[in-house]
Amino acid sequence: MSLENEKEIINRAKQDPQAFAELFDFYFDKIFHYILYRTGNAEIARDIASEVFFKAHKNIKNFRFMGYPFSAWLYRMAGNEVISYFRNKKFEPSSLEAYLDDNNIDGPAARQDMQQEIIKAQELADSNGAYCAVKQAMLKLDPLYQDVIVLKFLQEKSIKEICEILGKKEGTVKSLISRALDMIRKEADIKYFSSISE
């Protein structure tokens, strides 16, 4: 989705809740998988992703284009929700489906066959050798280090994109990645990361 197209949809969504369905369809899978890699559990990831989009829909009128894309706003919200989930050890998400239904938003594609998608996503995460190798070590890291590892290596974001998502400078992000890799290497014998150059 181009930045201009995204702006046009967001401006429409501020006036017409139906337009939010386009943003939901385009971004839900990306945010869901980011959260899945942060939590390691597809059911929890679905609940947290639903909360993120519930809040995004509710607060879209407050979104302002400040030099970073809408996706960076979503990733920041998702990161905060993951931190909140682990801090509180319990999660009571709002029902995104009920909210979209209440606002007469036609069923976005991401809502179709959700249970099957959750099962597939969990199987995919569990079969990802690189992810499984680092999951336990990664979950011991500070959330900020978890963020940079997931964004860089599992979501394949560029340094520029990570800077936009985290609101940090390039040098800081590169340093965070380097330190996170060092900590993971110390936690586990992981060949996958031993050959990665930041």
CORMO-V779197 format. One line per field, one symbol per residue. psi: psi as a letter, one per 40 degrees, with the letter a starting at -180 (. if undefined). Layout:
# CORMO-V779197
psi = ???
This chain:
# CORMO-V779197
psi = hidddddddddddddhddddddddddeddddddddddddehdddddddddddddddddeddehihfeiiddddddddddddddddddeeihgiihdddddddefhihideehfdddddddddddddehdddddeddddeeiiddddddddddddefiidddddddefiiddddddddddddddddddighddedehh.
